[in-house]
Amino acid sequence: MQDGGGRWYVLHGSALKGAGGGGEVTVVAAPATPADAMPLYLSAYGLTAREQEVALLLVRGCATRDVSRLLAMKPYTVQDHLKSVFAKTGVAGRRELVARIMLGGGA
């Protein structure tokens, strides 16, 4: 959830137990961490699920060969996904992508 000032929050809900079972629910809002919000930002750019996986590993500091191994794909395929991610997010490279995602998406 995003407030009027652009800050993101994570909502946690839970059904309350007790006599009567009136269907009451409690909701707690907590500020979203960058890790919470990253998938939202990546999705807002229209990245496919696989592109999001590649981008998240990149943000975590993985090199192409690490992404290749972790996602069981050839390094050339990783590079193809990265080209698409860069084009969709409007960045020129890895560092710019990491900065954009860590600073709030910018979509």
C-alpha positions as CSV (number, residue, x, y, z in Angstrom):
1,M,0.0,0.0,0.0
2,Q,1.2,3.5,-0.8
3,D,0.3,6.6,1.2
4,G,-0.4,10.1,-0.3
5,G,3.2,11.0,0.2
6,G,4.5,8.1,-1.9
7,R,5.8,6.0,1.0
8,W,5.1,2.2,0.7
9,Y,3.7,0.1,3.6
10,V,3.4,-3.6,4.1
11,L,0.0,-4.7,5.6
12,H,-0.3,-7.7,7.8
13,G,-3.7,-9.0,8.7
14,S,-5.0,-11.6,11.1
15,A,-8.4,-12.9,12.1
16,L,-9.1,-12.3,15.8
17,K,-10.1,-15.3,17.8
18,G,-12.5,-15.1,20.7
19,A,-16.0,-15.7,21.9
20,G,-18.6,-15.1,19.3
21,G,-16.3,-15.4,16.3
22,G,-17.6,-12.1,14.9
23,G,-15.3,-12.1,11.9
24,E,-13.1,-9.3,13.4
25,V,-9.7,-8.7,11.8
26,T,-6.7,-6.8,12.9
27,V,-4.4,-5.0,10.4
28,V,-0.9,-3.7,11.1
29,A,0.8,-1.4,8.7
30,A,4.6,-1.2,8.7
31,P,7.0,0.8,6.5
32,A,8.1,-1.3,3.5
33,T,11.8,-2.1,3.3
34,P,13.5,-1.9,-0.2
35,A,13.4,-5.7,-0.3
36,D,9.6,-5.6,0.3
37,A,9.1,-3.0,-2.5
38,M,11.5,-4.3,-5.2
39,P,9.1,-6.8,-6.7
40,L,6.5,-4.1,-7.0
41,Y,8.9,-1.7,-8.8
42,L,10.1,-4.5,-11.1
43,S,6.5,-5.5,-11.9
44,A,5.6,-1.8,-12.6
45,Y,8.2,-1.8,-15.4
46,G,6.4,-4.7,-17.1
47,L,9.2,-7.2,-16.5
48,T,8.4,-10.8,-17.0
49,A,8.7,-13.2,-14.0
50,R,12.1,-14.5,-15.3
51,E,13.4,-10.9,-15.9
52,Q,12.4,-10.1,-12.3
53,E,14.3,-13.1,-11.0
54,V,17.4,-12.0,-13.0
55,A,17.1,-8.4,-11.8
56,L,16.6,-9.4,-8.1
57,L,19.7,-11.5,-8.2
58,L,21.6,-8.7,-9.9
59,V,20.5,-6.3,-7.1
60,R,21.8,-8.8,-4.6
61,G,25.2,-8.5,-6.2
62,C,25.3,-11.7,-8.2
63,A,27.5,-11.8,-11.3
64,T,26.3,-13.2,-14.6
65,R,27.8,-16.6,-14.0
66,D,26.1,-16.8,-10.5
67,V,22.7,-15.9,-12.0
68,S,23.4,-18.5,-14.8
69,R,24.1,-21.2,-12.2
70,L,21.3,-20.3,-9.8
71,L,18.6,-20.1,-12.5
72,A,20.0,-22.9,-14.6
73,M,20.4,-20.9,-17.8
74,K,23.3,-20.1,-20.1
75,P,25.2,-16.9,-19.5
76,Y,24.2,-15.6,-22.9
77,T,20.5,-16.1,-21.9
78,V,21.2,-14.1,-18.7
79,Q,22.7,-11.3,-20.8
80,D,19.6,-11.3,-23.1
81,H,17.4,-11.0,-20.1
82,L,19.5,-8.2,-18.7
83,K,19.3,-6.3,-22.1
84,S,15.5,-6.5,-21.9
85,V,15.5,-5.4,-18.2
86,F,17.7,-2.4,-19.0
87,A,15.5,-1.4,-22.0
88,K,12.3,-1.7,-20.0
89,T,13.6,0.2,-17.0
90,G,15.4,2.8,-19.1
91,V,18.8,2.3,-17.6
92,A,22.2,1.8,-19.2
93,G,23.7,-0.8,-16.9
94,R,23.7,-2.8,-13.7
95,R,24.7,0.0,-11.4
96,E,22.1,2.3,-12.7
97,L,19.5,-0.4,-12.3
98,V,20.5,-1.1,-8.7
99,A,20.4,2.6,-7.9
100,R,17.0,3.0,-9.5
101,I,15.4,0.1,-7.7
102,M,17.0,0.8,-4.3
103,L,15.9,4.5,-4.5
104,G,12.3,3.7,-5.0
105,G,11.6,2.4,-8.5
106,G,11.0,5.6,-10.5
107,A,8.5,3.9,-12.7
